[in-house]
Every structure is written in C-alpha cells, then in structure tokens.
Amino acid sequence: MPKDNIERAIKRGTGEDKEGGVLEEITYEGYGPHGVALMIECVTDNRNRVVAELRHLLGRSGGTMAEAGAVAWQFNRASYFSFPKTALGYDKAFELALDAGAEDVSEDGDNIEITGPVDAFKKISDALKAVGVAPEEAGLRMIAKQDLELDKDATLSALRAIEQLEELDDVQNVFHNLKISDEALAALEEA
C-alpha cells in the first residue's frame, strides 16, 4: 500500500482531514425476509457504501430496500426506558411513569419497560433520576404499530438477517415489526 494512502487514512481517522470526516445520521427503510418491516438507523461518512452494503445484505437474505416513507408509517417514534425490577417496584414505576407522561409500563422478565411520547423523554428521565433509578437502557426507539407473527423457521431466518444488519459498522439500530415467539427464541438460543 502506498505511503500516501496510509497517511490519508490516518488523517481521516484522527479528524485532521476535514474533507472526509463528515458523519451523517441516516435512516433507511426496507423489508427483510418474509416481509418483515425494517427501519435501519446509520451513522456514516459514506452514504454510497452503506446503501450498497444494505442492499446486498437484504437481497441475499430475501429482502429489499424500500422508498422513503414506504415502511416508516408502520412505526411510531417513542421514548423508551428499561431498568431492573429491583431498582423500583412495578406499582411505584407505574405511578411515577404516568405522572411523567408515559403511555405504557410493562414487565419483561426481570426488567420494567416504560414507553412514552418523544416530548416526555426528559420528564420521565428526570422522574426516574429523582427516585435514584439509573435505567440500563434509555433512548428514542421506533416501535412497530402492529407486530408480524411468523412460524418458527421464518422467524429464525428474519432474525439472522437482522443480526447481520446489526453487525455492519455504520448501522446503529435496526427496528423491526417481527413478533418473536418463545419457541423461536428457544431455537435461536440453541443455535
């Protein structure tokens, strides 16, 4: 490899090269195997590379890229918080979340999940902080309006494709409308 190429790569990586270091946040829409709706959030310095990688991966797994707006209508952007039940009991969490403007509080295994409108994110976050709860996960998510239920094999196929998308360097989040059954989850853990 020529020395100039190495030096350019080092400058780009350290931020000295102002031309090539501009990062963009982009959300792509697509369909995975078996019609699973996908919202793919990326942060990249090269749109063309990301689109090519996504198109290749989706095509290989039986999916396709979609036009802007073709998939987004199936999702709502929402505030999301998750923390262990040991940090705050369900009843207290329910009361606190509703007072802060949340729309839903649910138990998921050993965790409590709170979802609400985007504009309630700070209020919910401050309410949790006030009672000493530090969420394990907090952020904005795309939540499917309606889940898609598939058989076990189709679910596993779709999950493998989603996992491959998540492994791409520029991909930050992959949101989907796939309902994962207990049977499919058990089969995935065995693999």
C-alpha positions in Angstrom: 0.0 0.0 0.0 1.4 3.4 -0.9 2.6 5.6 1.9 0.2 8.5 0.8 -2.8 6.2 1.2 -1.7 5.3 4.8 -1.2 8.9 5.7 -4.6 10.0 4.3 -6.3 7.2 6.3 -4.5 8.3 9.5 -5.5 11.9 9.0 -9.1 10.9 8.2 -9.2 8.7 11.4 -7.8 11.4 13.7 -10.0 14.1 12.3 -7.2 16.2 10.7 -8.7 15.7 7.3 -11.7 17.9 7.3 -13.0 16.8 3.9 -13.6 13.1 4.5 -14.6 13.1 8.2 -18.2 14.4 8.0 -20.6 11.9 9.7 -24.3 11.8 8.7 -27.2 10.2 10.5 -29.4 8.5 8.0 -32.4 6.2 8.4 -33.1 3.7 5.7 -36.2 1.7 5.2 -36.6 -1.8 3.9 -38.2 -5.2 4.1 -36.4 -8.3 5.4 -37.1 -11.9 4.7 -40.9 -12.8 4.8 -42.0 -9.2 4.6 -40.6 -8.0 8.0 -40.6 -4.2 8.0 -37.2 -2.7 8.9 -36.1 0.8 10.0 -32.3 0.9 9.9 -30.5 3.9 11.6 -27.0 4.5 10.4 -24.2 7.0 11.1 -21.7 7.1 8.2 -19.2 9.2 6.3 -20.1 7.4 3.1 -23.8 7.0 2.0 -23.0 5.1 -1.1 -21.1 2.4 0.8 -23.8 1.9 3.3 -26.6 1.7 0.7 -24.6 -0.9 -1.2 -23.9 -2.9 1.9 -27.6 -2.8 3.0 -28.9 -3.6 -0.5 -26.5 -6.5 -0.8 -27.3 -8.0 2.6 -31.1 -7.6 2.3 -31.0 -9.0 -1.3 -29.0 -12.0 -0.2 -31.5 -12.8 2.7 -34.6 -12.4 0.5 -35.4 -8.8 1.5 -35.3 -5.4 -0.3 -34.7 -1.7 0.3 -37.8 0.5 0.3 -38.5 4.1 -0.7 -38.6 6.8 1.9 -42.0 6.6 3.7 -42.9 3.1 2.5 -42.1 1.5 5.9 -42.0 4.4 8.3 -45.8 4.7 8.5 -45.7 1.3 10.3 -43.7 2.7 13.2 -44.0 5.4 15.9 -41.0 7.1 17.5 -41.2 6.8 21.3 -39.2 7.3 24.4 -38.0 4.0 25.9 -36.6 3.2 29.3 -35.6 -0.2 30.8 -34.4 -0.9 34.3 -34.3 -3.9 36.7 -37.4 -4.6 38.9 -35.0 -4.5 41.9 -34.4 -0.8 41.3 -38.1 0.2 41.6 -41.2 -1.9 42.1 -43.8 -2.2 39.3 -46.5 -0.2 41.2 -44.2 2.6 42.0 -42.8 2.7 38.5 -46.3 2.7 37.0 -47.4 5.7 39.2 -44.2 7.6 38.5 -44.3 7.0 34.8 -47.9 8.0 34.4 -47.3 11.2 36.3 -44.4 12.0 34.0 -46.4 11.5 30.8 -45.6 7.9 29.8 -48.1 5.9 27.7 -47.1 2.3 28.8 -45.4 0.5 31.6 -44.8 -3.2 31.3 -42.8 -6.0 32.9 -40.4 -8.0 30.7 -38.8 -10.8 32.7 -36.6 -9.1 35.4 -37.0 -5.7 33.9 -39.6 -2.9 33.8 -40.0 -1.1 30.5 -41.5 2.4 30.1 -42.6 3.9 26.8 -44.0 7.3 26.1 -44.1 10.2 23.6 -40.8 11.7 22.5 -41.6 15.0 24.1 -41.9 13.2 27.5 -38.4 11.8 27.4 -36.8 14.4 29.7 -39.6 14.4 32.1 -39.6 10.6 32.5 -35.8 10.6 32.7 -35.9 13.3 35.4 -38.6 11.5 37.4 -36.5 8.2 37.4 -33.4 10.1 38.4 -35.3 11.8 41.3 -36.0 8.4 42.8 -32.5 7.1 42.2 -33.2 4.8 39.3 -30.5 4.7 36.6 -32.0 3.0 33.5 -29.9 0.3 31.9 -31.3 1.5 28.6 -32.8 4.9 27.7 -33.4 6.4 24.3 -35.7 7.0 21.4 -36.9 4.0 19.6 -39.1 3.2 16.6 -41.9 1.0 17.9 -44.0 -1.0 15.4 -47.7 -0.2 15.4 -48.5 -3.8 14.6 -46.4 -6.9 15.0 -45.9 -9.5 12.3 -46.1 -13.1 13.5 -44.3 -15.8 11.5 -43.7 -19.5 12.0 -40.5 -20.6 13.8 -38.3 -21.2 10.7 -39.3 -17.9 9.1 -38.8 -16.0 12.3 -35.3 -17.5 12.7 -34.5 -16.6 9.1 -35.6 -13.0 9.7 -33.7 -12.8 12.9 -30.5 -13.9 11.2 -30.9 -11.2 8.6 -31.5 -8.6 11.3 -28.4 -9.8 13.2 -26.3 -9.5 10.0 -27.5 -5.9 9.5 -26.7 -5.0 13.1 -23.1 -6.3 12.6 -22.4 -3.7 9.9 -20.1 -1.0 11.1 -22.2 2.0 10.2 -25.5 0.6 11.5 -26.5 1.9 14.9 -30.0 0.4 15.3 -32.3 -1.9 13.5 -36.0 -1.7 14.4 -38.5 -4.3 13.1 -42.1 -5.4 13.4 -41.3 -9.1 14.0 -43.0 -10.8 16.9 -40.6 -13.3 18.4 -42.3 -16.3 19.8 -40.9 -18.2 22.8 -40.4 -21.2 20.6 -38.3 -19.2 18.1 -36.4 -17.6 20.9 -35.5 -21.0 22.4 -34.5 -22.3 19.0 -32.3 -19.2 18.5 -30.5 -19.8 21.8 -29.9 -23.4 20.9 -28.2 -22.5 17.7 
